[in-house]
Amino acid sequence: MTERKFRPVLHALTANPGNEMMRYAQGKDDIITLGQGEGDAPTPDFICEATMRALKDGRTFYGPVLGSNELRQSLSEYYERIYNLDIPSSRVFVTASGSTAMHLSLAALVDKGDEVIAVTPIWKNLLGAVELTQATTKQVALDYVDNEWVLDLDKLFAAINEKTKVLLIVTPSNPTGWTASRDELRAILDFTRERGIWVLSDEVYGRLVYEGVRAPSFLDVAKDDDLLLVVNSFSKSWAMTGWRLGWIVGPHEAEAKIRDVALYNKLCPPTFTQYGAIAALEEGEEFLKQQLKLWHKNRDLVVKRFKKMGNVHMSYPKSTFYAFFKVDGQDDCIEMTKRLIDEAGVLLSPGSAFGEEAKGYIRLCFAVSTERLNEALDRIEAVICK
Ligand SMILES: Cc1ncc(COP(=O)(O)O)c(C=O)c1O
């Protein structure tokens, strides 16, 4: 009876196996959780203190729809400092998380009947966000060739058709760590520009790189007025997952449109946390560097230990804090993930959460202390090398 009163789209939502596994592990004793995309370090003090000062100063009121001028300006300066790009603050729209940035972008771009091409494996929530808009999704998978994830541009371009409104791409990628090269970004943008298709690029992991200071961005190769929205977040780089703050960079003409959507959605991003975000941008490089040092060590450890186990295959992730691996002879990743919860006490994320072609893989987030990671790997080894 009540079922019928909800929108049909909610009945049609596809399952979220990652979330199901989290529920499966809930309440079980002594579980090492490497299934979620976050580190175990709390937000650093300098960010919390800036936020507490803002709270004490009474920054507790509604603010501008697209974020405070100070934070938008600070983001503009961040792009100049870190990316060597001239992005005026009027092209930066602050949102209440990267997830919200994605929802607002999709709400501004797609309707029922439109098609979104998504490069997979991809974070399931982004596919869910598209499902809510009632647009359809066509998945184009990266190929796994010689232990590397690669994007076949011809395959991608062949999938684009007259219904395609948006190309959704995550670079660096959760879960594979695949990172588009500048040449690939340029080729994609040349192709979409010619056909009037939007590129919606999620660059939330853009700073989680183990060579250089940042991954190539679509903004490197874009013209100011390209049909391009780049989604980003404070969550991963500065240990701010619980803060719910992100941003979008778009062309000038997007400012009024995103403002309209944001106004009727959140009204504005939270006010006082934006002061913490400014501190993260202006003083957060050393913290990020220290985090990356640990994750670099952890990445090498995971790769080395999986290799030694002999029956595990994975690419060498150049970016992000994920290992996306496959165990020989184990094609049912849900069953394998459940077994690792039950027998190893380790919660990971099943590959089927990341797209049709990712079945059989499992994702491990290595952004924890090296001791905890080693303990988790010992436990995993005891199960998969039995
Ligand atoms: C690709 C991608 N985009 C966005 C997010 C979420 O960002 P936020 O915490 O700002 O919502 C995640 C979180 O795992 C992610 O993997």
The ligand as an ORCA input file, in Angstrom:
! r2SCAN-3c Opt
* xyz 0 1
  C      34.663      9.023     -6.792
  C      34.073      9.611     -5.552
  N      33.424     10.778     -5.620
  C      32.881     11.334     -4.529
  C      33.000     10.741     -3.303
  C      32.341     11.344     -2.111
  O      32.843     12.595     -1.763
  P      32.155     13.346     -0.566
  O      32.617     12.709      0.712
  O      32.626     14.751     -0.684
  O      30.693     13.221     -0.737
  C      33.653      9.517     -3.181
  C      33.725      8.828     -1.880
  O      34.172      7.716     -1.745
  C      34.206      8.953     -4.335
  O      34.850      7.777     -4.288
*
